[in-house]
Amino acid sequence: MLQPILHKLTTQRVVLASGSPRRKQILANIGLKFEVVPSTFEENLDESSFDTPQDYARETALRKTMEVASRLDGPQRPDLIIGADTVVKVAVTHSKLSSFMSQLKSLLQSCQPMSSMATLTLVNPWTKLVVMASKH
């Protein structure tokens, strides 16, 4: 399924806008050749200003990708920049602060999120085309 796309991308300069070892591994596993240029976008958007965690992930992924695109703008800019963001949603109920802290500590140790949203952003710096996909 990916072979026609991967064949086309072998002649393109592709950049991963992330330093995430997991994202690097995913792209390497499908056989994509790419450079890593981690985004320096400061992830400090106000989550309460978004309707859903997925909207927050989309905006963060877009801003990380566009930050790399702006740094690599010029005659040697890449053909495709891939960026992503993941938001993990955790549900914790508490009646007392100490109980809450205990639950939080247990949750962090087990690393079992309630749900997560991932957003992938593709940017063509030449045409300014942006394609986004999300999965819940």
C-alpha positions in Angstrom: 0.0 0.0 0.0 2.8 2.5 0.8 5.1 1.3 -1.9 4.0 3.8 -4.6 4.3 6.7 -2.1 7.6 5.5 -0.7 9.0 5.1 -4.3 8.1 8.8 -5.0 9.5 10.0 -1.7 12.9 8.4 -2.4 13.7 11.3 -4.7 12.5 13.9 -2.2 14.2 15.6 0.7 12.0 14.6 3.7 12.4 16.0 7.2 11.0 14.7 10.5 10.3 17.7 12.7 10.7 15.7 15.9 13.5 14.3 18.0 11.2 11.4 19.2 13.0 8.1 19.0 9.6 6.4 18.5 8.7 8.6 15.5 12.1 8.0 14.0 11.7 4.3 14.4 8.2 4.3 12.8 9.5 6.1 9.7 12.6 4.0 9.5 10.5 0.8 9.8 8.5 1.7 6.7 11.7 2.3 4.7 11.5 6.1 4.5 14.8 8.0 4.1 14.6 11.3 6.1 16.5 13.8 8.1 15.7 14.7 11.7 15.3 18.4 12.5 13.6 18.6 15.9 11.2 21.5 16.4 12.1 24.2 18.9 8.4 25.3 19.2 7.7 25.8 22.9 4.7 23.7 23.7 2.9 26.1 25.9 -0.5 26.6 24.2 -3.4 27.1 26.6 -5.2 23.8 26.5 -8.3 25.4 27.9 -8.7 27.5 24.7 -9.3 24.4 22.6 -12.6 22.6 22.3 -11.1 19.1 22.5 -7.7 17.5 23.3 -7.6 16.5 19.6 -7.8 20.2 18.6 -5.0 21.0 20.9 -2.9 18.1 19.4 -3.6 19.4 15.9 -2.6 22.9 16.6 0.6 21.8 18.4 1.6 19.5 15.6 1.0 22.2 13.0 3.0 24.8 15.0 5.9 22.4 15.5 6.0 21.5 11.8 5.7 25.1 10.7 8.5 26.2 13.0 10.8 23.8 11.3 9.5 24.9 7.9 10.3 28.5 8.7 13.9 27.6 9.8 14.5 25.6 6.6 13.0 28.1 4.2 15.2 29.0 1.3 16.5 27.3 -1.9 17.6 24.2 0.0 14.3 23.7 1.8 12.9 20.1 2.0 10.2 18.8 -0.2 8.2 17.4 2.8 8.2 18.1 6.5 6.5 15.6 8.8 5.5 16.7 12.3 3.3 15.1 15.0 1.9 15.5 18.4 0.3 13.1 20.9 -2.0 14.1 23.8 -2.7 11.5 26.5 -5.9 12.0 28.4 -6.0 10.6 31.9 -9.1 10.4 34.1 -8.5 10.6 37.9 -11.1 11.0 40.5 -10.3 12.0 44.0 -12.0 12.9 47.3 -8.9 13.9 49.2 -5.6 15.4 48.0 -3.5 12.6 49.5 -5.7 10.0 47.8 -5.3 11.9 44.5 -1.5 12.1 44.8 -1.4 8.4 45.5 -3.5 7.6 42.5 -1.4 9.9 40.3 1.8 8.3 41.5 0.4 4.8 40.8 -0.8 5.9 37.3 2.6 7.4 36.4 4.3 4.2 37.5 2.0 2.0 35.5 2.0 4.3 32.4 -1.4 3.1 31.3 -3.3 6.1 29.8 -7.1 6.2 29.5 -6.9 7.4 25.9 -4.7 9.2 23.5 -5.0 11.3 20.4 -2.3 11.5 17.8 -2.0 14.1 15.0 0.3 13.9 12.0 1.0 17.0 10.0 2.6 17.1 6.5 3.8 20.4 5.1 5.2 21.0 1.6 7.3 24.2 2.2 7.3 24.9 -1.6 3.6 25.1 -2.1 2.6 25.8 1.6 0.2 22.8 1.3 -0.7 21.5 4.8 -2.3 18.0 5.3 -3.3 16.9 8.7 -4.6 13.5 10.0 -5.7 12.6 13.5 -6.4 9.3 15.2 -8.2 8.9 18.5 
